[in-house]
Amino acid sequence: MRERRLLERIAHWHDGHADERSSQTEVDILLRSVTEHLGCLLNTRQGSVQIDPLFGVPDFTNLAGGTGTGSVSSIVEEIRRMVIRYEPRIKSPRVTLNEEHSDVLSISFSLEGMLEVDQHVIPLRISTTVGANGKVKVGRQ
């Protein structure tokens, strides 16, 4: 059950599924939990959470579509900072720009790292795309 965050476990228990068996493996549960949590993290604007003013990323609206080195490196660093601080299940996170992305109004990145399940290390590769509207899409590759 360590694959889920605390609030996910509480919600699962509250819905009456606490003792329910699932056909999903621990790896599948962990991957889905991490991907969904990253989506929430990366779509939260910095300063919008009163309990933690550092939680969230700056508004990417003015940066998406711009390929200036400063703006891209700012996005890379902010995504990496968020993962290190708020998603400790990902070990050794690396964020890189996907150069082959064809949409000029968005910027695509890869997030790579490692997950641990039952003392096994699993490689993780997630794609993130910052759209022209500043919204971040997160998906497994």
N, C-alpha and C positions, 0 to 999 in steps of 0.2 A: 504494500500500500504506500510505500515511500515514493512511488512514481508520481503520485498526485500531490499537489499543493494542499495545505491545510484546508483552505476554503473549499476546494474541490471535494475533499473527503467529507467535510461537513455537509455539503450539498448532496452528495451521493447518499450519505446516511439519512439525511432529512427526507429524501425522496423515497425512502424505504428500500433502497438497493444495497444496503450494507452487507447482507449475507448472500447476495446474489452472485452466482458464478458467471463468468464471462468467457467468451471464446477468444477474447483479446489477450495477447501475451503482455507481459510486463513491459517489454520493449515498446510495443504499440501504444500502450497507455502512456508511457513516459514521453514518447515522441509527440503524441497528440497534445499532452499537457504542456510541454515546452513550447510547441509551435503556437498554441492558443495564447499562452501567457506572453510570449514575445509580441504577438499581434496587439495585445492590450497595452503592453509597455511602450511599444514604439508608436502607438497612436494616442498616447497621452501627452498633452502639451505641458512643458515644464512650467511650474507655478500653479497648476490647476488642482493639485492635491495639497490641501492645507496642512496635513500632518507631516509632509515631507516636501519642502519647496524644491529640492533637487530632483525629485521623481519626475520623469518625463523627458522628452526631447524638445529642443527649440522648434519653433515653427519653420518647417522646411519649405513652405510655399514659395518663398523668393529664391530658394536655392535649386529646386528641381528645374531641370531644363538648362541650367547653367553648368557649363563644364569647366569653369575656372578651378584651378588647382586648390585654391583656398576653400571654396565652397564644398567641393567634393571631399577634401580631407576633413573638413568640419563635420560633415555628415558621418563619415567613417568613424571618426573619433567619438561622436555622440552615441552612435549605435554600439560601439565597443564598450563605452563607459556604462551604458545602461545594462548590457549583458553581464558585465563583470559585477556590477553592484547589485542588480535585482534578479538575476537568474543564475544562482550559484551552481545549479545542476550542470551547466555547461562549463567544462574545464578547458582552459587554454583557448579562449575564443579568438578568432582571426576574422576580420572583416576586410573584403577586397572589392574593388569596383569591377563590375562586369563590363568590359570594353565592347563586347559584341552586341550590346543592347541597341535596338534600332529605333525606338520611340524617342524623339528629340525632346518631348515634354516630360519625360520621367528618367530617373536614374536607377539602375539595378545594381544590387550588391549581393555578394555571397557571404554567408556567415558559416564558418567552419569551426568545429571544436570536437570535444569528446564528452560522452555521457557514460556514467557508470551504472550498471544494473547487475546486482548480485555478484559483485567483484569482477565483472567483465566490462571491458572498455569498448564502447561502440562509437564509431566515427559518425559525426553529424554534419550534414551540409544542408543549409537552409537558404533559400533565395528571398531577398527583400527588395521591394521596388518602391521608391518614393515617387508618387505621381505628381502631376502639376498642381493638384489641389492640396498637396502636403500629406495626404493619407499614405500610410505605409502598408503594403500587402506583404504577407509573410506566407511562405509555402515551402514544403520539403522538396528536395531535389532527388 
